[in-house]
Amino acid sequence: MREPGLFKPALLWLLLLAPLFFGTYGFATWVTSQRSDVGTLVFGWETHIPFWAWTIVPYWSIDLLYGFSLLLPNSRHELKQHALRLLSAQVIAVSCFLLWPLRFTFERPEMDGVFGWLFAVLAGFDKPFNQAPSLHIALLVILWVMFQRHSQGLWRWLVHGWFALIGISVLTTYQHHFIDLPTGALAGWLCVWLWPVDHPSPLLNARLAKDPKLWRLGLRYAVGALLLATAAFTWGGAWLWLLWPAVAVLLVALNYWLLGAAGFQKLDDGRLSPASRWLYAPYLAAAWLNSRLWTRKHPQPDLIVDNVWLGRIPTTAQLSSFNAVVDLCAELPLYPQGRAYHALPVLDLTAPTPAQCLEAAQAIERLRKHGPLLVCCALGYSRSASAVAAWLLHSGRASTVDEALAIIRTARPDVILHAHHRQALGELPYAR
């Protein structure tokens, strides 16, 4: 259902964003044109990229789509988040243009006719600076997310196809070198991640961590991000792809220091948001591989008591044995496929808080009525074990923390609960 009266705020946003776009973009171009230290970053294989004059049409079309996109939202909240994404992309891209400007190096062939006129108009405003990250690509990601959200069937396929053409056009119009594309896409997904529509922004409840353990864990990832970025810039070439995992693990560090589990944007249905899947992709692949390596000798879940099982994030085959799942893994998705499901994301190597332990215990007691219930995290050894221990205490099946842990370790000996896990369990009102 569309809220009434959205045209006026959409128009106001456009009147704000359009002058800001042209003003800041032009300012960055002018500043860079005055500099003598503007470098280039181009790969040898890019000389084989063809010049297709007709692709100036999809290239220019993004300006029209930019304006129309503000008319698509169905609510003031959606409109505001979309506008903030567009604004954030402008701030990020222009800041990068000023900090490390790059220059486009290829010469376009002479043209006439309509295509030649379109290129001439473009050249009057868009000089061969303002390269990485490509603001065109960053906006493409943001606009594509909005348009595909409001299209279906054949129209959605047309949206996918046209936006793919726009993406190709930044190369085939000789507007950008390749490095500008992945960096632009990264900037675009970062804006979508910062301002989600269907769940709270990770900035909403951002708080500096007080636990020294969280700072130590975050520092490990920050050092990893620094090493990856250093390798990327030192070796160059294909090694520049290391900037992607560098950004991913830096975001993980921020989750420990500031954002908490909400930074992974795990949704109530077990999926990660599309922005998180793209931004964290290298880390997610490593986390999934790590979970499989650590549990390769014991991949199966274990029955604890009364049809409550404990294990790692399940495979599709393993999931088929259960009617319900309580999931404490923040960093990996889980697709419950219609099963009763409760997500309670907790950061890796940390303990659930007493409040989370209570929530997990109540969820286990509620969902186990559906049949066999799996309580899981990445490995099934700590976070999920804390949840099961909390349920054993909450339900009266254990009267002390030690008794609860003894029951769990009888079924799953490799469970690891450190002092901070036991402390959280010990603060529950029914624990002794």
N, C-alpha and C positions, 0 to 999 in steps of 0.2 A: 504494500500500500504506500503510495507516494504522498508525502506531506504536502499540503498546499503552500503557496507563497514562496517557492524556492527560486523563482526566476530573478527576483530583485537581489537577494544575496549572491546568487551566481554571477549576476552582472557586476556587482560591486567587487567581487573577487577578481573578475577579469580586468576591471578598470585599475585594480591594484597591481596585478601580476604582469599584465602586458607592458606597461611603461617600465616596470622594474626589470623585466626580461631584457628589453632592448637597451635600457640605460646601463645596466651593469655589464651586459655582454659587450656593448660598444666601448665602455670604459676599460674593460680588461684588454680589448683589442688595441685601443689607443696606447695604454701603458706599455704593452708588450712591443708595439711598433717603435717605441722610443729606446728600447734596450738593444744592446749590441751582443748580448750573451745568450741569445735564444738558440737552443739546440734542436736536434732532430732525433727521432727514434723510428727508424724504418728498417724492415727486414728485406733481404735481397729478393726473396720470392715475390714481394709485392709488385715488382716491376711487371709481372705477368698478369696482374689484375686488369681486365679489360675496361675501357671507358665506354659506358652506355649512356648516351645523351638523354634518352627517353626516361631514365630513372630519376631525372630531376623532378618529374611529376610526383612520384611517391615521396621524394625527399621534401618537396615543398608542402605536401599535403599535411605534414605533421602540424603546421601552423593552424590550419583549419580544424584539425582534430583536437588541438589544444583548446581552442575556444569552445567547441561543441562538447568536450568532455565535462565541462562545468555544468552542463544542462542535464547530465545523466543521473546524478545522485538522487536517491529517493528520500533522503532526510538531510536535515541541517548537519547532523553529525557526519554523515558520509561526505557531504560537500566540504566541510571544514577539514577533514582528514585528507581528502584528495588535494585541496588547495595547499595544505601544509606540505604534502609530498612535493608538489610542484615548486613551492617556495624553497624547500630544503635542497632540492636538486640544483636550483639556481645558486644558492649560497655555496654548496659544496664545489660545484664545477667552477664557478668564478674564482673562488679562493684558490683552487688548484691552478687555474690559468695564471694567476698572479704570482704564486709561489714557485712553480716550475713550468714556465711556458715552453711550448714546443711549436715547431713550424712545419707546415706541410710542404713537400718538396717537388711534387710532380707538376708538370705543365699540362694544362688542358689543351686539346686541339681547338682550332678555330671553328666557330659554329655560327649559323645564321638561323632564320626562322623563329618559330615559337620557342624551341628549346634554347636557342642562342639568346633570345631575349630574357628567358627565365634565369639563365646563368649570369647574364649581365646585371640583372636586378640583384641577384644574390651577391655578386662580386662587389656591388656598390656598398654593401653593408658588412658582409662576412669576409674578412681578410684571412690569409693563411696562418692564423694563430689560433688560440683557444682550442687546443687539440685534445689533450688527455686530462681528465676523462671526457669523452664526447658527451656534451649536454644533449645532443640529438638522441643518442642512445639511452641516456638516463631518462629523458622524457618519454622515449618510446616504451620503456619498461613500465613506467607509471601509467601512461595512457592505455597501453595494452591491458594492464590489470583492470582498469576501469571499464574499457569497452567490452572485454570478454565477460566481465561480471554482469553486464546488462544486455547480453546477446545470447542466443541459443539456436540450436539447429543449424541450418545453412548459413545464417548470418554470422554465427560464431566462427565457422570455417572461413568465411570471407574476411572476418576480422583478423584471424591468424595469418591468412595469406597476405593481406595487405600490409600488416605490420612486419611480416618477414621481408617484403619488398622494401619497406622503409629501411630496415636494418641493412640490407644489401646495398641500398643506394648510397649510403655514406662512403662506401668504397668505390662504387662504380661511377660516381659523379666526381671523383677525385677531391673529396672534401676532407677525408680523414685517412690516416694510416691505421694499420691494424691494431696497434697498441691502444688506440682510443676506444675501440669497441668493448673489449672485456672490462676495461676500467670504467667505462660509461655504464655498462650493465651492472657492475658492482655498486656504483653510486646510486643507480635507480632502485635496485633491490634494497639498499640500505635505507632509502627514503620510505619505501613501502613498509619495511620492518619497523621503522621509527613511528609511523602513523597508521597502524592497522585500523580496520573498520569494524570487524566482528569480534574483537577482543581488546582488552586494555593495552595501551601503549606500554612498552617496557620502561618508559621514563616515568610512568605514573607513580609507581611506588619505589622509585630508585632511592636507596639509602646506602651510605657508606657502611661497609661491613665492620662490625665491632669485634668479631672473633679473629684472633691472630691466625688461626688455622686457615681461614678463608683467604687472608692476605697472602699466606705462604703458598697456597694452592694457586691463587691467581698469579703470583709472581712467577711460578714455573711456566705457566702458559705465556706470560708476557715475555719472558726470556726466549721461549720457543719462537714467538712471533718476531722478535728482534733478530734471531739467528736466521730465520727463513727470509726475512726482508733483506738482511745483509748479503746472504747468498744470491738472492735474486738480482740485486743491483751490482754485486761484484762480478758475477759471471755473465750476466746479461743473456741475450738470445732467448732460447727456450726456457732458461732458468727463471725468466720473469714470471712464468706461471706460478712460481712459489709465492708470489704476492697474494694469491688467492688463499692458500692455507694460512699465510701470515695474518691476513685480515680475520679469518675464521677463528684462529686460536687467540687473537687479541680480543675478539668479542667474548670468547669463553672466559678470558681473564676478567673482563668487565662484569661478566655474570657473577663471578666470585666476589669481586670487590664492591659492586654497586647494584646490579640489577636482580640478582637472585635467579631462581629457576625460570622466572617469567621471561628472561632474555631468550630462552630457547623457543618460546611461543608454542608450547605443546597445547593443543586444543582439547576440548572435552571428549572428542571422539578418538583421541589417540594420535591424530596426525600432527605433524609440525606445519606451521603456516608455510605457504609457498615461498615467502621471502626468507624464512629461516632455512628451508631446504636448499635454497641457492647459496645463501651467505655462508652457511656452516657446512656445505657439502663435503669439502676435504676432511674436516674434523669428524663429520658423521660417518664417513667411510672408515676412518681410522678407529673410531669408537666401536663400530659394529665388528670390525675385524678383531679388535682387542677382546671384545666380549666372547667371540667364538674361540679365540686362542686360549683364553684363560679357562674356558669351560669345555675344551675339547675332550677331556677325559671323563667329564661328567655332564653331558649336555642335557640329560633328562631331568625334569622336575621331580621332587620328592614329596610323598604324602606325609604331612605332619600329623594331623588328627581330624577326624570327622569331615572328610572330603575337602579339606583345605590343603592345597599343595603349594610348594615353594620352589621357585626356579628362576631361570634367566628369561629375557625377552624371548618368547617362543617362536619357533618356525611355524609355518602354516600347518604342517602335519601335527606338530605338538599342540597347537591351538585347537585342533579339531576334537581333542579329548576333553575340552572344558566348556562349560556353559556360562562361565562368568570369569572376569579378570579384574584384579586390583593392581594397578600399574604405578610404581613409584619412580620410574626412570624418566628423567627430564630430557635427556639428550638424544634418545632414540625413539622413533615412532613405533606405534603398534596399531595394527588394523584389526579391531575386534570382530569385524564381519557379522554384525548383528547380535553379538553376545552382550549380556549385561556387563557393563564396563564402568569403572571409576578410575579416573586419572588423578594422581596426587604427585606432581613432579617434585623431585628432590634432587639437588645437585650431587653429582658423583663424588664419592669419598667424603661426604658429609652425612650427619645423622638427621633424621626427621626431628622436628621440634616436638615438645610434648603435645602441642595442639594438633600437629600432623599425625602423631602416633594415635591420638584419640580419634581423629577423623578416619584414619586407616582402619582402626579396630571396628568402628561402627560400620564402615563400608563392607568389611569382610563379613561381619555378622549379618548384614542386610542381604548381600549378594549371594552368600553361600546357599541360600534357600532355592536358588535357581538350579542347583546341581553342583557338579565338581567345579571348584573355584581355584584359579591360579593366582598367587600373589607373586609379582615379579619385579625385577629391576634389571640392569644390564647383565649382571652376573648371577644374581639370586643369592648373594652371600651376606649383604650388609643392610642396605636400605629396606629391601623387602623382608629380610629376617627381622628387622626392628618392628615392622608393621605386624608380622605374625606374632611376635612376642607381645606386642601391645594388645592384640586380640585375645591371646591366651589369658592375659591378666584381666582384661575387660570382661571376658565371658566367665571368669571364675575357674577356668581350666588349669590355671596356675595361680599360686598365691604369692609368689615372690619372683623377682626378676631372675634370680638364679634358677629357679624351678622352670620358668618359661624357657630359658636358654638351654637347659638340660633336655627338655622335650624336643626342641628344634634340632639340637646337635645329635640326638639319637637317630633322627631321620636323615639329617644332612650335616655330616661331621665337619665339612670345610667352612661352615658359616663363621664369619669374622665380625665380631661386635666389640668395638674398642670402648674406652672409658666414656667417650662422649655419647655413644649409643646407649650405654647403660645409664648414664646420667639422665638422658631424656626420658627413658623408660621409668627411672626411679622417681621422676617428678609427677608421674601420673597419680591421680588421687587414690587409685585402688592398688598401687604397687607397694611392696614392702621389701 
